[in-house]
């Protein structure tokens, strides 16, 4: 049999087959198919020498997952050849610099696990105006240290309502308001030259109903009607509905929409204008792969795969996280490893904690599915810990979940463009003696400002009619209290909210994965209410946390004393600290360290270069952690705090954390700088004639709690305030009490203990 080789330029829909029915029936189909493909592409091996090896390496995976969905009937050959023809076409179109990067990354597949990687996400129009103007903002992104940039959907959406760009009308064109396809390619080149990786959305669960396929379906074309899930009456939709949830019950109730033009019900999980694709049809698999290839060739480094839990529908289930959805992703993963091994898959699967991690390929599928996934579990549990000042739930939930496989990583975030769903499982809540429903209700109530002690300014999103549970919208700054404190001109409230923001960020910057900054957080952008005057946004309060970037505020980052300056400097400091902490690399071994203190979240990460202990205090009060509570190797007095890059001295075997404070500690033999710092302490004590006030505390300079060695008397010149000026070793945290003496005898101790840091000036009233 003479083999026919394929010339991509003359390809037509008809694909001649080389393997006979007889051979197919009797032989090893996988091997036959693989050999056939390798033979077909022979003429291209000279220009693309890696192609053969990549097919050899990845074909078996592709075959296994693809055929488990579509079977291995004789006709599948044609689909498979079409799919591989798309790869070849993609390779022929792929630019030289991308081909080269692919090859480099094949040798360094885990490049994305580096501690150097810092992510950012933005809407092109809201941040810069359009793609061209975004180029002008690259210096700002670099100043902040961002090198992994997710641009929110920018392919051509339908006109009018389009779910923030997640209703794509044409995958091969760019939203005209943002620019052209060429602008996108150019931007990708410029970003690469500046060392910034580009992440783009691939909206794979649905197209807009204005997409060419949907339009053809609407005009009665049966091939394209099979691209979607269409039903003649409500019988089957009703059977499905019994088990489905509603994603947008407020503005898109139900999961099916009726179209009188064709007299059919169409599956629409999200908005009515977003039609779910029917992946049970191999035509859809291939067509979407073709779109993927095209997008990959813009020069993106990572595809954010939107809404992947919904890809597969199965009657009698809630049609999320089905095994077939995972197979689809694995089949696509194997294919892209042949075309563009440098391009990552990032799963957007905001589902139950136990389900999210499966998108990283656990249970034998390690490295075969997505490379990255949003860590929605960490995100929602961090907000819960902050509101409750209690870390039992976050610790328990994280300790019960399988780890991200070695060759994958998390995308860790505090806020993104979507609402916060309280992904707190009933089972994990029960483990800490809580009721899941009540805990989720508490989170919503707290962050929508319904509870007396709440500082948050958030809004309920899509309240569930039956349970009363709701997700929450609001920017980081507004949820952390900055908006309220600014309106009430409360300096202490402003301090606290900045501490809260940085506390949350500190975890996402140090936990395994890529931290993702929602651009605007670094200058404390609060809620934006202008969406209320836009009829296209008005009903969807997620727009409240998608503010236009306020560049006047950005300019204030250089002006000491402003909120923008304080926050921006802290962000910068955190980016720098991450980049110089080797234990943050994804290859480190990590484990939670459970301490018997409610508000402390602690974990250890060990790399071959350095071990680091990360401690965070979720309480509004200072907390003392006796070093005796820590694993033995951490029972030290001197540490280097990698965050502030200073040597700290915790005398008296206690680590003192400020309210909402945190440390990234590593052991050190260095002594703290002996340079002394002026410290002023002021206490208010009412005394009688002949009585004096002294101080006693946990450091030698304050007598190491020995009342005979208390220092004083303090200066009463502005009675009843007693003051003392001392020189204490720099960066020392200490505790103290005052004592009242008459005739050298102690007659009273202060009812409270106080704490502070050398170099500060504090009045205790
Ligand atoms: C994803 C997006 C969200 C969108 C939905 C439907 O969850 O993040 O914004 O509404 O998909 O496309």
Boltz pocket constraint, residues with backbone or C-beta under 6 A from the ligand:
constraints:
  - pocket:
      binder: B
      contacts: [[A, 163], [A, 164], [A, 166], [A, 203], [A, 270], [A, 306], [A, 307], [A, 348], [A, 417], [A, 418]]
      max_distance: 6.0
